[in-house]
Amino acid sequence: MAIQSRFADLEVPLLVAVGGFFGANARYAVGLAAPGLTGTFVANVTGSFVLGFVVYEAMYTDYLTERGRLLLSTGFVSSYTTYSTFAFESVSAGPLVGLLNVGVSYGFGFAGVVAGRALALRLRGDSR
């Protein structure tokens, strides 16, 4: 029983670590394919979509388990998306490009969450 209890205590950190491993590697791959502002934009917008889907999926369909949500949201998405790089690159790009990047990134990030919600609703069979 003690071994099972110890595993249960480690389960959440292990799920987050595994998701984080894959998220960090996916982010690295996106950065190789599209360096700089473009790669950060792609990672943050697609990460917003995945997070929006996972959160709304939990509310509407409940297909994913709690463990699956931890692996995807807290693990994968938190390692895949990157606010610090976004902030640094925006400032480094200069005032006009930086402000444009902030506006476009936030707009598309919000749109990604809305699109993730729409997918969760579609799986539920709802057209809201």
C-alpha positions in Angstrom: 0.0 0.0 0.0 2.9 2.4 0.8 4.3 2.0 -2.8 0.9 2.8 -4.3 0.5 5.8 -2.1 3.9 7.1 -3.1 3.1 6.7 -6.8 -0.2 8.5 -6.3 1.8 11.4 -4.7 4.1 11.5 -7.7 1.4 11.1 -10.4 0.5 14.8 -10.8 4.1 16.0 -11.0 5.0 13.2 -13.4 2.1 14.0 -15.7 3.1 17.7 -15.7 6.7 16.8 -16.3 5.9 14.5 -19.2 3.6 17.1 -20.8 6.2 19.7 -20.2 8.9 17.6 -21.9 6.8 17.3 -25.0 5.6 20.9 -24.9 9.2 22.2 -24.6 10.4 20.0 -27.5 7.4 21.0 -29.6 8.2 24.7 -28.9 11.8 24.1 -29.9 10.7 22.5 -33.2 8.4 25.5 -33.9 11.3 27.8 -33.2 13.5 25.9 -35.6 10.8 26.0 -38.3 9.9 29.6 -37.8 12.5 31.6 -35.8 11.8 34.8 -34.0 8.5 36.6 -33.7 6.8 34.2 -36.2 7.6 31.1 -34.2 6.6 32.7 -30.9 3.4 33.9 -32.5 2.6 30.4 -33.8 3.4 28.7 -30.5 1.3 31.1 -28.5 -1.7 31.1 -30.7 -1.8 27.4 -31.2 -1.2 26.9 -27.4 -4.1 29.3 -26.8 -6.3 27.1 -29.0 -5.3 23.9 -27.2 -5.8 25.5 -23.8 -9.2 26.9 -24.8 -10.2 23.5 -26.1 -9.0 21.6 -22.9 -10.8 24.1 -20.6 -14.0 24.2 -22.5 -13.9 20.4 -23.2 -13.9 19.9 -19.4 -17.0 22.1 -19.1 -18.9 20.7 -22.1 -18.0 17.2 -23.0 -15.7 15.7 -20.3 -14.1 13.3 -22.9 -10.6 13.9 -21.4 -9.8 12.6 -18.0 -8.5 14.9 -15.3 -5.0 13.4 -15.9 -5.2 14.1 -19.6 -6.1 17.7 -18.9 -3.2 18.1 -16.5 -0.8 16.5 -19.1 -2.1 18.8 -21.9 -2.8 22.1 -20.1 -0.4 22.4 -17.1 2.3 20.2 -18.7 2.3 20.6 -22.5 0.8 24.1 -23.0 2.7 25.8 -20.2 6.0 24.6 -21.7 4.9 25.1 -25.3 3.8 28.7 -25.0 6.1 31.5 -23.9 5.2 34.9 -22.5 8.8 35.9 -21.6 10.1 35.3 -25.2 7.0 37.1 -26.5 7.7 40.1 -24.3 11.4 40.2 -25.1 11.0 39.8 -28.8 8.2 42.5 -28.9 10.5 45.0 -27.1 13.5 44.1 -29.2 11.6 44.5 -32.5 11.2 48.2 -32.0 8.3 50.3 -31.0 6.1 50.0 -34.1 6.7 46.3 -34.9 6.6 45.5 -31.2 3.2 47.2 -30.6 1.8 45.5 -33.7 3.1 42.2 -32.5 1.5 42.6 -29.1 -1.9 43.6 -30.6 -1.9 40.9 -33.2 -0.7 38.2 -30.8 -3.3 39.0 -28.2 -6.0 39.2 -30.8 -5.1 35.9 -32.3 -4.5 34.4 -28.9 -8.1 35.3 -27.9 -9.3 34.0 -31.2 -7.4 30.7 -30.5 -9.3 30.3 -27.2 -12.6 31.0 -28.9 -11.8 28.5 -31.7 -10.9 25.9 -29.0 -14.2 26.5 -27.3 -16.0 26.1 -30.7 -14.3 22.8 -31.2 -15.4 21.6 -27.7 -18.9 22.8 -28.4 -18.9 21.0 -31.7 -17.9 17.7 -30.0 -20.8 18.3 -27.7 -23.1 18.7 -30.6 -23.9 22.3 -29.8 -23.8 25.2 -32.3 -23.6 28.1 -29.8 
